[in-house]
């Protein structure tokens, strides 16, 4: 059975890029969200196996959303997506429970490596 993944990014283009990489490699994208508030709602609706979460978003940033999702499910698997130069935020995210991070612009093989490693 395909692993279910939720994609969270405020840029529709980035969501499309990740979705494309995942669906071509046998993953099922069960939802997309444009900010942290939507991410929490979609998480509750879809119960994904993994979430890719952008750090910088309007309404609620990725780190706050990560912490909220971890309150709902402490074993939630979340991979953070960050632009270059967000190292401090990436460290915060890892400390808050993120499993890995990928840097934009995405390299398909790096995305897949992070996901397969996190899902085990």
Steps between C-alpha positions, in 0.01 A plus 500: 500500500626847411610728781269799549664842498372849583678790327510837676641808325360848440628491138270301270798447265703333776207275595466401136871421473499277809173334397649422159813342653293293745227374268758396238667290769194317629400720793140610552451872564194514728485875541660839457500804727620858448566589866537349844135541596388305191779247564356411843146468358619282209710289737191422709296422186752283314728339763799493265807279553723803444479878457731726301479838675625836379653712777399851389125539439226755574239448777709239686860408423620143454672471837185601691294259288757225564464551877119497478496181291743337745249579780231313302733212413846485661611242241408713197775496236577846366772612259565873490561689176711812518665752274874554530602712798235368740741285702389637837136420419596151381673437835185620682291265285723199570490576873120521478488152348551528124657182359702661220513805278533568130628822348336692217538487207416131532715224358268207428749239627553691827124527557454126439799411719365706793154346464611138469742544793229655718238240414754225559 
